[in-house]
Structures are given as structure tokens and as C-alpha cells.
């Protein structure tokens, strides 16, 4: 299962961690849920890099993405909220393979 955890402070995203693998496909078949989450994640990471340079500490490995906000901005929040909305859209049709948790800090 893919786990998406967003930490929010007064409705502002402070961090997002995406981890795990969906396991929605048979061995040696393309896992569409993982592919969808990966595409959304990489697209948002590219947007962060191009539009809000040096605003976040970002780490990415196979099955794991960590985004920690260092320098907040309206643009950054729009990108991060878009990532959450995209994950929620994926979850709507694939709730057995992805869970989202929003934690107020």
C-alpha cells in the first residue's frame, strides 16, 4: 500500500511523505497505481524545483518521496496542495492501494 502523510500547520503544508508500493498488479506487470503516484510526484517535484527554487528539502528513492518546506510561499503551497489533490483523486478509484493522512502539527 502507498501511504501519503501530509503535515499541516494552520492549513499550510509543512511536509509530505509518500512511501510504499501499491501492489495492485501481478508480478512483472505494470502497477498503474504506482505509476500514477510516481508521475504526480515527479511532476510536482519538477514544479517545486523550477518555480520555487531552494524552498524545500527533497529526498527521493524507489518507493519513497520526502518534501520538507524550508521557505514557504503561495506558489509552493499551490504545488503541494495540487499534489495532495492528485493523490486523493487516485485514492478515489484505488482505495485498496493508497491511503492519505493529514496531520495537524
TAPE-V623677 format. One record per pair of residues at least 4 apart in sequence whose C-alpha atoms are under 7 Angstrom apart, sorted by the first residue. I is the first residue (numbers start at 1). J is the second residue. Records with the same first field share a line. If there is no record, write none. Layout:
I = J, J
This chain:
1 = 20, 21, 22, 23, 97, 98
2 = 18, 19, 20, 21, 22, 97, 98, 99
3 = 18, 19, 20, 98, 99, 100
4 = 17, 18, 19, 99, 100, 101
5 = 16, 17, 18, 100, 101, 102
6 = 13, 15, 16, 17, 101, 102, 103
7 = 13, 14, 15, 16, 102, 103, 104, 105
8 = 12, 13, 14, 103, 104, 105
9 = 13, 14, 104, 105
12 = 77
13 = 77
14 = 68, 69
15 = 67, 68, 69
16 = 66, 67, 68
17 = 65, 66, 67
18 = 64, 65, 66
19 = 63, 64, 65
20 = 63, 64
21 = 34, 63
22 = 33, 34, 97, 98
23 = 31, 97
24 = 31, 33, 97
25 = 29, 30, 31
31 = 35
32 = 36
33 = 37
34 = 38
35 = 39
36 = 40
37 = 41, 87
38 = 42
39 = 43
40 = 44, 83, 86
41 = 45, 83
42 = 46
43 = 47
44 = 48, 79, 83
45 = 49
46 = 50
47 = 51
48 = 52, 53, 76
49 = 53
52 = 76
55 = 69, 70, 71, 72
56 = 67, 68, 69, 70, 71
57 = 67, 68, 69, 70
58 = 66, 67, 68
59 = 65, 66, 67
60 = 64, 65, 66
61 = 65
72 = 76
73 = 77
74 = 78
75 = 79
76 = 80
77 = 81
78 = 82
79 = 83
80 = 84
81 = 85
82 = 86
83 = 87
84 = 88
85 = 89
86 = 90
87 = 91
88 = 92
90 = 94
91 = 95, 98, 99
94 = 98
95 = 99
